[in-house]
Amino acid sequence: MNLEKAGFFTKAVHAGEKPCPLTGSHATPIYQTSTFVLKRNVEQPPTTEWRTAYIYTRAGNPTHTVLEEKMAILEGGEAALATASGMAAISTVIFTLLKEGDQIISSDTLYGSTYTLFKEIMPKLGVKTVFVDATNPANMKNALTNKTKMIFIETPANPTMDIVDIRAVSEIANESDAKVVVDNTFMTPYYQRPMELGADAVVYSATKYLSGHGDTLGGIVVGSRNFVMEVRRTLALTGGVTNPFNAWLIVRGLKTLALRMDKHSENAMAVAKFLSEHSKVKKVLYPGLPSHPQHELAKKQMRDFGGILAFEIKGGMKEAYTMMEKVKLCRCAVSLGDTATLIEHPATMTHRMIPQEERLQLGITDGLIRLSIGIEDSNDIIVDLDQALK
């Protein structure tokens, strides 16, 4: 069967996987090895086999290959690369694309670690980042110079749920040599396809929805074959490689990605509607609500609205912490995309590295709470949030 023409559910189950030719194992084997024995004719020079065979897991592993082929097909890219974490995916792309004197243009609202990487680490390497309000693509265009080599956007943004018009930004980037890189962790390829909207590459924290069970770390880069080949070389040199067991867990998680995402999204919509009518809640940030300022754009470039939302509680930090201490079903923890509902306080947890003044300008207030809605019964989540708010 030609999987290129198959539906998403079918691709998620079958892409990249074949029965083991040695044992007939239906499940993908875990090749838990650091190195591979090469079969080389000593009378011939090391040619094709040495270039294509598995040699050392830092440079490639059969379990990695299954994950990479599956993600390339799900995303609609030519190739993919598995890394040790989402941050390893982002940093490896940066090391591949940029050199001293280059410039990044980035959306101003980002996951805290990405923001810190751009703000504190990259300047030490001579790379400047210009942060702009990417909800207005004109800001990206105005910041563009001949030094701009990468435009990085995260949409929806963590944790404010701002939406960036991927197609508009990609069209602006076409006027230059800049590559558009999209962090698609919140939406997954099931709900949003950045490369079909013009992006050059997509990065993921596979720790989140792709794996889906909160039990592993991983990252993914997807792009053209030539680009991924360059990124793979950088990864082999810098070492941010995932281990075979983690890759296997992500492969397993991907098989149920679509099923889980539909439940996450259904639950998130129910919770968002409940919170938007609650007397203790100042506002709710969820692209699926008509009250979201970019609701129409979200409907246009996303298949559904995902499982992440944020809300601002009346009373600020004290009330936020009081409420979070009272939840019983929801779990207070960073990360997202788990089967369980996770609740966190961005100002003092995931985004604590951002200076207060900048954080407040971005809308990450002391009363803002982020929810990663799980796959429990939606009514049970609502009952728990309601009793905690009371």
N, C-alpha and C positions, 0 to 999 in steps of 0.2 A: 504493500500500500504506500502511496505517495503521501507522506505525512505533511508535506508543505501545504497540501490542500485539505487536510483534516481539520476538525474542530479543535478548540483549545483544550477541552477535556481529554480528547484522544491524544493530542500532542503531549500533554502533561504526564500521561501514563506511559506512553511508548517511546517518545523521542529519545534518541541516544542510547537506547537499551536493546540488547539482544541476549538470548540465552548463552550462557558460558560455553564456548566451543569445546572446552576440555571436559566439563562435568555435566553440562546441560542445565545448570542452575538457572532457575527462572529469575530469582532476585540477583541484582547486580552484585558481584563479589566486592569485598573490601580488600584492595591490594595494599595491605599494611606492611609496606617494605620501604626501606630508604634507597635501595639500589637494585639494579637489574643486571642479570648475567647476559652478556652480549655474545651472539654467535657470529664470529667473524673469521673469514678465511685468512689465515696469516700470510698467505702468498699474495693477497690483493691489498691495495691501499684502502684505508678507511673512507669509503665513499658514502653511498646512499644509506646503508644500514645505520651507520654511526650518526647520520643526520636525522633519521626518522624514527629509529627505535627508542623505546624508553630506556633511559640511562640512569637517572637519578631523580627521585621524587620532587626535588626542588625545581626541576626543569619539566616535569610532567609525570603523570601517573594514570593508569587506565581508569581508576575510579573518578579522578578529576575529569577525564575526557568525557565520561558519560554525563556528568553534571554540565560541563561546558557545551556539549552538543545539544543537550536538552534546553538550556537557557537560550542559546542562539536561535533555535527554532521557535521557542515561545515568544521571544522578543522580536523576531523578524530581522535579526542581524545576520551578518555573514559568519561571525565567530564570537566566542566568548572565552573568558578567562576566570578561573576561580582563585580567590585570594583568602587570606586568613581572617579578614574582617572587612566591614564596610570602609573603615578608615584606611585599611591597606589598599583597597580598590582605588579610593580617591587619591591617596598619596602616590601610588604607582603611576596613575594616569598623569599626575602633575609632573613627576620626574621624567616621564616620557616626552611630554609636550613642551616643557618650559626650560629656559636657561636664564642665567643672570641677565638682568636688564629687561626681561619680558614683564608683561602685565596681565593680571587676571581681572575681569569684570565679574562680580558676583552679586547675586540677589542678597539684600542686606539681612534677611531673616533666614537663618540656617540652624541646623543642629549645632549645639554648642561646641563640640570637638572640631567640626569642620571650620567653624568661625575662628577658633583659636589657632588652628593650623594655618589658615590664611593670614590671620592678624599678627601672629607672633613668630611662627617658624619660617614661613616663606620669605619675610624680609631679611632674615639672616642669610638667605641664599641669593639675595639680590632680586627677588621677585616681588613686585608690588601688587596689592589687591585694592581695587576700587569697588566699594560697596555702594549699590544704588537700590532705590525702591523699584524693583523689577515688575511690580504690578502695572507700571506704565512703561511699555517697551521703549518709548522715546528716551527715557533715562539711560537705557543701555546704549542707544545710538549716540547720544551726546557724550558718553564716556569713552567711546571707541577711539583708539589711536593706532598708529602703525606699530606700536609696541604690544598691542593686545593680541595674545595668542590663544587665550581660552576664555570662554564665557561659561560660567557655572551657575546653574539654577536648580533650585529645590522646590518642587511644586507637587502638592500643596506644601507650604512652608511649615517647618517645625518650630514653634508650636501654634503659630497664629493662624494657620490654615489659609494664608494668602495664596492666590492662584496666579501663576505666571503664564502668559500666552506663549507657548513653546513655538508655534509656527511663526508668530511675529518676530520673536527673538532670533530664530533661525534665519529668517529672511534678512534681518539686519546684519547678522554675522556673515552672510554670503557676500557682503560688500567688502570683506576683509579676509585676512588669513586666519582669523580666529576660529577655533573649534568649539562647538556648543556641546557641553557635557551636562546631562540631566541626572540628578539623583531622583530615582523613581521608586524609592523604598516604600513610601506610603501607599502607592497605587498598585504596584506590581504590573507585569505585562498583561495581566488579565483585564485591568481597568484602564490602563493608559499606555500608549505606544509612542514614546517620544521620537523614535527614529522615523516613524511614518509621518511625523509632523515636521521633520527637517533636522532633527538633532544628529550630531555626528557620533555620539557615544552615550551610553547609559551606564550608570553605576548603581549598585545595590548594597545595602547591608542585608545579606542573606540570613543574618541572625534573626531578622524580623519575620515578615510574612512568608518568605520563600521557604524557610525551614518551618516556622509556624508553631513550634512547641516549646520555645524558650530553653532548649537544651544544647545549643551549639552556637559557635561563632563562625561567620563566613562572610565573604564579599564576592561580588560579581562585576566584571566589566564586559560590556557588549559593544561591538562596533564592526567596522569593516575588517576583512581578513588581514589586510596589510597593517592596519592600526593595531589590532589585537596582537599580531606577531611582534610588533615593536614593544608593546606593553609587556608581553610575555618575557621578552629578553630582559627588560628592566626588572621584572619581578624575580627572575632567576638570579639576578645580580644583587638585589636588595633583600631577598629572602622572605618576603611576607606571604608565604605559601600556606594554604590550608592543609590539614592532614587528611589522609584518605577516609578515616572514620567520619570526620565532620562533613566531608563532601558527600559521603553515603547518606548521612542523616538529612542533608538538604535535598538530595535526589528523592528520598522517601517523602519528605515534606511536600515537594512540588506536585506529587501525584494527587494530593487533595487540595491544592491551592485554590482552585476555582470554587470548590464546595465551601471551603472555609471563608473565602472572601465574600461570598454572597451572604453568609450568615453574619459575618462581622458587620457588613454594610447595613443589612436589615436591622440588626440590633442597634447600631449607631444612630440610625434615623429615628428609631423609637425613643432612644435616650435623649437625643437632641431635642425632639419635640417636647418631651416631658420637662427637660431643664428650661426650655425657652418659656415655659408657662409657670415656673416655680418662683415664689415670692422672694426667695433668698438669692436668686441668681440675677446678676446685672445684665449679662449678655452671653450668648452662645455663639461659638465660632465653628460652623460646620457647613461645608460647601453645598450640602443637600438641602439646606433650608433656604427658602426664597429670600430671607432676610440677609443672607450672606451677600456682600457687595459684588462678588464675582460669580454669582450663582449661574448666570447664563453662560459664561465662559466655561465653568466647570461642566455644565451639561454638554457643551460643544466638544471638549477635548478629552473628557473622561467617560468611560462606560457606566460607571456608578461612582459613589462618593466615598467609599472606604470606611474603615473602622476607627478612625482617629477624630476626636473632637476636643475642643477646649471650651471652658466656660469661666467667666469671671464672677466670683462670689462677692456678694455685698459684705463689706467690712474689712477687706484686705487680708494681709498675711495671717493675722491671728485667727480669723474665721476660717481661712483656708486650712490651716493646720488642725484646728478643732474638728472640722468636718472630716479630714483625712484620717484622723485618729479614731473616728467613730465607725468607719466602714467595716463590715464583717465579711462580706463575700468578695468585694474588690480588694486587690492587694496593692499596698503602697510599694512601688518599685519603679526603677527606671526601665528603659527599653519599651518595646511595643510589639504588636503582631503576635502575641501569645494567644493560646486558646482561652486563657483566663483574663478577666478584665483587670487592667493595671491602672493605677491612679498615681499621679506625681505632681510635684510643684516645680515648674520650670525655673522660677527665679532662684531657688535654692538647691536645685538638683541638676537637671540636664543643661541648664543655661546659666549656671552660677558663675562661669568664667567670664561672662559678658559684663562689662562695667555697668553699674546701675543706671547711669544717665542714658547710655546707649540702649540698654534693655528696655527702659520705659518708653523711649522714642519708638521702639519697634512694637510696642503694645504688649510686652511681656511684663505685666504688672504684678504687684505683690499678691493680688487676689486671683491670679490666673491659675487654673488647674487643668492639666491635660489628662484625658482619658483615652486609653487604648481599649476599645470595647471587645470583649471576648465572645465566645460562641455559646455561653450559657443561655438559659431562657431569658429573654429580654425583660420579662416582668420581674424576675428575681433581681436583676441588676438594678432596675428602677426602684424596687422596694428597698434595696440596700442603700442606694443614694438618697432616697427620700428620708429614711430614718436618720441617716448621718447628717443631712442638712437640717433636720429638725432639732 
